[in-house]
Amino acid sequence: VALATAVYGAKSGGVVVVVGMGAPVMSVPLLDAACREVDVRGVFRYVNAYPTALAMVADGKVDVEKFVTHRFKLEDAVKAFETAKTGAGGAIKVIIDCSEE
């Protein structure tokens, strides 16, 4: 279901990336992808890279906070999703803060 949704949600000429291993057989709306020239690409994740990456973040070697470009309160979630979708204001990572403050 997620792969089909990704294809339908991709812009014409866009790219859908399948990360890691999913089910051996999946339903893909191939005609939709082909007619709209949506590329579907597979990428195999590196299972042993996660501990190294987490250690680099924990040690301060990688500053992931700089990737968070926008923060929204829960009541502004629609605007947050629109920002993430369009990349407005140079959006890279959009956070929706659900805390009760």
C-alpha positions, 0 to 999 in steps of 0.5 A: 500500500505504501509503495502505491501511495508513494507513486500516486503522490509523486509529482510527474517526473519525480522519483520514488525511492524504496529503502531496504527490503520489503515484501518479495512481491508488491503491488505497484501502479506501474501504468501510472508511474510510466505515464507520468514518468515517475522513476521507482528506485530501490536502495538497500539500507546498510544494517551496520551503518546505524550504530555508527551514525547514531554514535556520530550524532551522540558524540557531536560529530554530526549536527543534525539539528541544522537539518530542522528548518521549520517547527510548527505547533500541532494546531498548525499541522496542515501548514507544516505538511504543506511546507514539507510538501512544497519545500517552502522557505527552503524546508528540509526537515519539518517538525510538528511539536505535539507537546502541551505547553 
